[in-house]
């Protein structure tokens, strides 16, 4: 009797957990904005940078 009650309780808990994970409660999709910024020239990008970039002429 004890096993039957335990098995039914575990089955009920499992069913509720699976039902809660699959619920779609009208949530909207959230999109993360792109972290990239485009610049027209290298000088413009370097002036916007917070650090100094050292570029070699030969590479």
PyMOL CGO cylinders between C-alpha atoms (Angstrom):
from pymol import cmd
from pymol.cgo import CYLINDER

trace = [
    CYLINDER, 0.00, 0.00, 0.00, 2.83, 2.34, 0.89, 0.3, 1, 1, 1, 1, 1, 1,
    CYLINDER, 2.83, 2.34, 0.89, 4.56, 1.65, -2.44, 0.3, 1, 1, 1, 1, 1, 1,
    CYLINDER, 4.56, 1.65, -2.44, 1.39, 2.33, -4.40, 0.3, 1, 1, 1, 1, 1, 1,
    CYLINDER, 1.39, 2.33, -4.40, 0.83, 5.69, -2.71, 0.3, 1, 1, 1, 1, 1, 1,
    CYLINDER, 0.83, 5.69, -2.71, 4.49, 6.64, -3.22, 0.3, 1, 1, 1, 1, 1, 1,
    CYLINDER, 4.49, 6.64, -3.22, 4.39, 5.63, -6.88, 0.3, 1, 1, 1, 1, 1, 1,
    CYLINDER, 4.39, 5.63, -6.88, 1.21, 7.62, -7.50, 0.3, 1, 1, 1, 1, 1, 1,
    CYLINDER, 1.21, 7.62, -7.50, 2.66, 10.66, -5.72, 0.3, 1, 1, 1, 1, 1, 1,
    CYLINDER, 2.66, 10.66, -5.72, 5.88, 10.49, -7.74, 0.3, 1, 1, 1, 1, 1, 1,
    CYLINDER, 5.88, 10.49, -7.74, 3.94, 10.07, -10.99, 0.3, 1, 1, 1, 1, 1, 1,
    CYLINDER, 3.94, 10.07, -10.99, 1.81, 13.09, -10.13, 0.3, 1, 1, 1, 1, 1, 1,
    CYLINDER, 1.81, 13.09, -10.13, 4.87, 15.20, -9.31, 0.3, 1, 1, 1, 1, 1, 1,
    CYLINDER, 4.87, 15.20, -9.31, 6.56, 14.15, -12.56, 0.3, 1, 1, 1, 1, 1, 1,
    CYLINDER, 6.56, 14.15, -12.56, 3.44, 14.92, -14.60, 0.3, 1, 1, 1, 1, 1, 1,
    CYLINDER, 3.44, 14.92, -14.60, 3.10, 18.38, -13.01, 0.3, 1, 1, 1, 1, 1, 1,
    CYLINDER, 3.10, 18.38, -13.01, 6.78, 19.14, -13.57, 0.3, 1, 1, 1, 1, 1, 1,
    CYLINDER, 6.78, 19.14, -13.57, 6.59, 18.17, -17.23, 0.3, 1, 1, 1, 1, 1, 1,
    CYLINDER, 6.59, 18.17, -17.23, 3.38, 20.15, -17.71, 0.3, 1, 1, 1, 1, 1, 1,
    CYLINDER, 3.38, 20.15, -17.71, 4.95, 23.24, -16.15, 0.3, 1, 1, 1, 1, 1, 1,
    CYLINDER, 4.95, 23.24, -16.15, 8.01, 23.06, -18.42, 0.3, 1, 1, 1, 1, 1, 1,
    CYLINDER, 8.01, 23.06, -18.42, 5.94, 22.77, -21.56, 0.3, 1, 1, 1, 1, 1, 1,
    CYLINDER, 5.94, 22.77, -21.56, 3.55, 25.61, -20.79, 0.3, 1, 1, 1, 1, 1, 1,
    CYLINDER, 3.55, 25.61, -20.79, 3.63, 28.57, -23.15, 0.3, 1, 1, 1, 1, 1, 1,
    CYLINDER, 3.63, 28.57, -23.15, 2.05, 31.33, -21.12, 0.3, 1, 1, 1, 1, 1, 1,
    CYLINDER, 2.05, 31.33, -21.12, 2.07, 33.99, -23.80, 0.3, 1, 1, 1, 1, 1, 1,
    CYLINDER, 2.07, 33.99, -23.80, 5.69, 34.94, -23.32, 0.3, 1, 1, 1, 1, 1, 1,
    CYLINDER, 5.69, 34.94, -23.32, 7.14, 37.20, -25.96, 0.3, 1, 1, 1, 1, 1, 1,
    CYLINDER, 7.14, 37.20, -25.96, 10.45, 36.43, -27.63, 0.3, 1, 1, 1, 1, 1, 1,
    CYLINDER, 10.45, 36.43, -27.63, 13.22, 38.68, -26.40, 0.3, 1, 1, 1, 1, 1, 1,
    CYLINDER, 13.22, 38.68, -26.40, 15.94, 39.68, -28.83, 0.3, 1, 1, 1, 1, 1, 1,
    CYLINDER, 15.94, 39.68, -28.83, 19.31, 40.93, -27.73, 0.3, 1, 1, 1, 1, 1, 1,
    CYLINDER, 19.31, 40.93, -27.73, 20.52, 43.98, -29.67, 0.3, 1, 1, 1, 1, 1, 1,
    CYLINDER, 20.52, 43.98, -29.67, 23.66, 43.52, -31.71, 0.3, 1, 1, 1, 1, 1, 1,
    CYLINDER, 23.66, 43.52, -31.71, 26.85, 44.64, -29.93, 0.3, 1, 1, 1, 1, 1, 1,
    CYLINDER, 26.85, 44.64, -29.93, 28.60, 45.58, -33.20, 0.3, 1, 1, 1, 1, 1, 1,
    CYLINDER, 28.60, 45.58, -33.20, 29.03, 49.15, -34.39, 0.3, 1, 1, 1, 1, 1, 1,
    CYLINDER, 29.03, 49.15, -34.39, 29.95, 49.82, -38.00, 0.3, 1, 1, 1, 1, 1, 1,
    CYLINDER, 29.95, 49.82, -38.00, 32.33, 52.59, -39.00, 0.3, 1, 1, 1, 1, 1, 1,
    CYLINDER, 32.33, 52.59, -39.00, 33.06, 53.96, -42.47, 0.3, 1, 1, 1, 1, 1, 1,
    CYLINDER, 33.06, 53.96, -42.47, 36.81, 54.20, -42.00, 0.3, 1, 1, 1, 1, 1, 1,
    CYLINDER, 36.81, 54.20, -42.00, 39.61, 52.87, -39.83, 0.3, 1, 1, 1, 1, 1, 1,
    CYLINDER, 39.61, 52.87, -39.83, 40.34, 56.34, -38.47, 0.3, 1, 1, 1, 1, 1, 1,
    CYLINDER, 40.34, 56.34, -38.47, 36.73, 56.74, -37.34, 0.3, 1, 1, 1, 1, 1, 1,
    CYLINDER, 36.73, 56.74, -37.34, 36.84, 53.37, -35.58, 0.3, 1, 1, 1, 1, 1, 1,
    CYLINDER, 36.84, 53.37, -35.58, 40.15, 54.14, -33.89, 0.3, 1, 1, 1, 1, 1, 1,
    CYLINDER, 40.15, 54.14, -33.89, 38.89, 57.50, -32.65, 0.3, 1, 1, 1, 1, 1, 1,
    CYLINDER, 38.89, 57.50, -32.65, 35.81, 55.83, -31.13, 0.3, 1, 1, 1, 1, 1, 1,
    CYLINDER, 35.81, 55.83, -31.13, 37.90, 53.17, -29.36, 0.3, 1, 1, 1, 1, 1, 1,
    CYLINDER, 37.90, 53.17, -29.36, 38.66, 53.59, -25.68, 0.3, 1, 1, 1, 1, 1, 1,
    CYLINDER, 38.66, 53.59, -25.68, 42.11, 52.13, -26.11, 0.3, 1, 1, 1, 1, 1, 1,
    CYLINDER, 42.11, 52.13, -26.11, 44.97, 52.81, -28.48, 0.3, 1, 1, 1, 1, 1, 1,
    CYLINDER, 44.97, 52.81, -28.48, 45.57, 50.32, -31.27, 0.3, 1, 1, 1, 1, 1, 1,
    CYLINDER, 45.57, 50.32, -31.27, 49.06, 49.84, -32.60, 0.3, 1, 1, 1, 1, 1, 1,
    CYLINDER, 49.06, 49.84, -32.60, 49.02, 48.80, -36.25, 0.3, 1, 1, 1, 1, 1, 1,
    CYLINDER, 49.02, 48.80, -36.25, 52.10, 47.95, -38.27, 0.3, 1, 1, 1, 1, 1, 1,
    CYLINDER, 52.10, 47.95, -38.27, 52.51, 49.07, -41.88, 0.3, 1, 1, 1, 1, 1, 1,
    CYLINDER, 52.51, 49.07, -41.88, 54.05, 45.80, -43.05, 0.3, 1, 1, 1, 1, 1, 1,
    CYLINDER, 54.05, 45.80, -43.05, 51.37, 43.38, -41.91, 0.3, 1, 1, 1, 1, 1, 1,
]
cmd.load_cgo(trace, "trace")
